[in-house]
Amino acid sequence: MTDYAIGDIQGCHDRLLDVLDKAAFSPSRDRLWVAGDIINRGPSSLAALRYVAALGSSAVVVLGNHDLHLLAVALGGHSPRKKDTLTEILEAPDCDALVAWLQRQKLCVHDRERNLVMAHAGIPHIWTLDQSIAFSQEVEAVIQSGEAAYYFTHMYGNEPARWSDDLSGMDRWRMITNYFTRMRFIAADGTLELAAKESADQAPEGYAPWFTYDRPDDAQIVFGHWAALEGVTHDDRFAALDTGCVWGGRLTMMNLDSGEKIHCDCP
């Protein structure tokens, strides 16, 4: 069995099949770790979502901000945005089943044997690995509970901007969600800067890429979300897998044991 991790698919179903074919991926033998953002902006969000969901136990999935956005539209009363490509999912006969499947996915997964963790945007340096897992499970429980509609109705926002153990309720859940699914630049005290989307060397004053800080753990972190990095972190410990497929870049998949990266161009 080979485990592969793949970056943001974002509805690029044909390119997903291309890169899987390059690796001779077989669901009966291999597993696909999906670093979030299966859907949205690309041309075939429904097909991509159906494919990953159909993998069953052969897929390990974390939720990205676009996946959460679909849930916010379906469950929280929000309207699709102008550039969204979610209509085909929302009108599909299996929409309810796909939404329910997404609700069961995680924000963070940890492979203790490999000492590897995957989250869509990353893990903030202010949390230990055990804290990160616990906080992710806290929000996952809310998403899968009767409070899901309330959570998705109030999920959006940039405040609070910094973690505190005293946070509670929606402020706490939103803060955890933003670290796992929206983080790029962060201050030493854990304050998030959520407006900037530029490359790592263009950090706003007082901020730096989240993966450049000293950390309380030595786990390898696999993440997506930040296409402007073009897959480069200058540290093999941090595997950036969003290489901008939906923007005409590449779709990137990595062998989790060998570190080999397999690419597919996305014209």
N, C-alpha and C positions, 0 to 999 in steps of 0.2 A: 504494500500500500504506500502511495505517495501522497503527502499533503501539500497542496498548493494554496497560496494566498493571492487574491486578485484585488486590484484597485477599483476605483469608482467606475461601474459599468454604465450607469446613467441612461439606461434605455437603449444602449448600443448592442442589441441582441446578436446581430450577425457577427460583429467583431468579437463578442464573447465566444461564439462557436468557433471562430477562426483561431483564437489563441488556445482554446481547449484542444482543438485538433492538432495544433503544432506540438502540444505536449503529449499527444495520444492519451488524453484524459479519459478514464473510464469510471463512471459512477459506481460500478460494481466492485471496483478495486481501489479507487482513489477518493480523496476528500478535497472539497473546495472551500477554503476559508474566504469569505467575502467581507471586505473591509468597509461595508456600508455604501449607501447611495446606489442601490441596484437600479433605481428608476429616476426618471425626470430629465427633461431637456433633450434627450435623445429621441430617435424616431420610433422605437419599439419597446416602450416601457412595459406594456402588458406582457409581451412575449418574454422579456428578460425576467420579470417577476415570476411568471409561471414556470420558467425553466428552473430557476434557483429553488423555488418552493418545492418543485417536483423531485429535486435531488434528495429530499428527506434527510436521513441521517448522514448522507454523503456531503452535506453542506454544514458549515459552521459560519453563522452570520451575526454581524453586529449592525445595529441600526445607525444610519447616517442621517444628516439633517434633512435630506430630501425624502427619505423613507418616513421620518417623523412628520414631515409636511403632509404627505399623503394621509397619514393617520389623523392629523389635525383637521384636514378637509373632511375626511369620512366620518370622524367621531366628534370633532370639536366645533363644528359649525363654521369653519373658515372657508373662504372662497378660493378657488385656484387662482394663481397669479398669471399674468399675461403670457409669460414664457414657459409656463408649465406644459408638460405633455402627459397629463394624468387622466384626461377625459376617457380614453379607451379603457382604462382600469375601472374608473368609477361607473361606467356604463356596461361593464362586462357581466355576464351571468354569474360568474364566480367571484365577483368583487368582494362579497361578504367573507368568503372563505379565504381569499388572499389577504384581506385586512386582518382577519383573525390570526392568520399565520404570522404576519408581520408583528402583531402584538406580542407574540410568544418569543420573539428574538431578543437578544441581549444588547447591552450597551458596551460591554467589555467581556472578553473571554481570556482565560489564563490556562496555558498548557504548562503544568508544573514540570513535567518530564523534560521538555525543551527549554524551560525557563523563558517562556515567550508569552507575550500578551498582545492582544489586538483590540484596538478601539478606533472608531472612525477618524477622529481628529488627533488622538493621542492621550497621554496621561500627564496631568500637571505635576511638576516637580515637588509641590508642597504636600502631596499625598504619598504615603507608603503604598506598596503594591496591595497589601491586605486591605488598607483603607479604600483603595480604588475599587477593588472587587466588591466590598461591602456597600459602598455608595452606589455602584451600578445596580446591585441587586435591590437596593432600596427603591430606586426609580422604576426598575423593571416590574417590581411588585405592584406599584401604583398603576402602571400602564396596563397590567393584566387584571386589574381589579375593577370594582364598581366605580372607582374614582377616575377612571380613564377619561371620560368625557370632560370632567372638570379640569383635569390635567391638560388635555389638549386645547381646551378653550383658552387657557391662561399660559400656555407654554412659551409663547413668543415674548421676547424682551431682552435687553442688555443689562438689566438690573436684577439683583445686585451684581456688581462687577468683580467682587472678591469673596473668596470663601471665608466663612466663619463657622466654627462648631455650633454657634448659637442660632444659626439659621434654622427656620422651621417651615413646614408647610410648602406652599407653592414657591416661595423664594428659594428654599433649599433645593427643591426638585429642579427648578429652572437653572440654578447655578451648577448643579451636577450635570444636567443635560448639556449646558453650554460648554463645559470643559470637555466632555466626551465627544461632542458632535460639531462644535463650531470653533474651537481654539486654533489659533495660529500664533499670534504674538501675546506674550505674557510678561508681567513685571516680576521682579524678584519676590515680592510679597504675595504673588498669586493673582493680582489684578489682571483681568482680561482686556485686551484691545480688540474689539470685534469688527471694526470698520475696515481695517487694512487687510488687503488680500494680496499684496505684492510679494516679491521674492524675499528670501530670507535675509538678504543684505540690505533691505530697505525698511528695516524696523522703525516704527515711530520712536521718538525720543523717550527714553525710560523703559523701553520694552525690548524683548529679544525673542527669537523663535523658541517655542516651549522646550525643544529637545536640546538646547544649548546649555541648560542649567545642570549643576551637580544634582544627583538624585540619590534617594535613600535606598535604591535597589540596583541590581545589575541585570535585570531582565531585558531581553531584546523586545523592542516595541514595533509592531507592524501597524501601519496606519495609512489612511488615504486623505481625502478632503482638500489637500493643498496642492492644486495643479501647478501653481507658479514655481514650486520647487523643482519641477521636471524630474522628480525621482531622486534628487541629490540632497543628502544631509551631511556629507563628509564624515560620516560615522556609521560603520556597518551595523552598529547596535540599533539604529533607527532606520527601518525600512519604509521609505515613502513610496507608495504604490499608485497614487493618483498621478498619472502622466498625461492627463487632459484629453482622453479619447474623444469625449463629446465636443471638444473645441478643435478637433482636427489634429490632435497629437497622437499618442499611442495608448493602447491598453496593455497594462503590464501585469504579469503573473510571476510569482516567485516560488520556487521549490523551497519549502520550509526547512528541509534537512541540508541541502547542498548550498542554498543561497543563490542558485542559478536563476536568472531572470529571463523570462520569455516574453517577447513583445509582438504586438500586432499593430501595424500602422492603421490609422483611422482617418482616411481622407474625408 
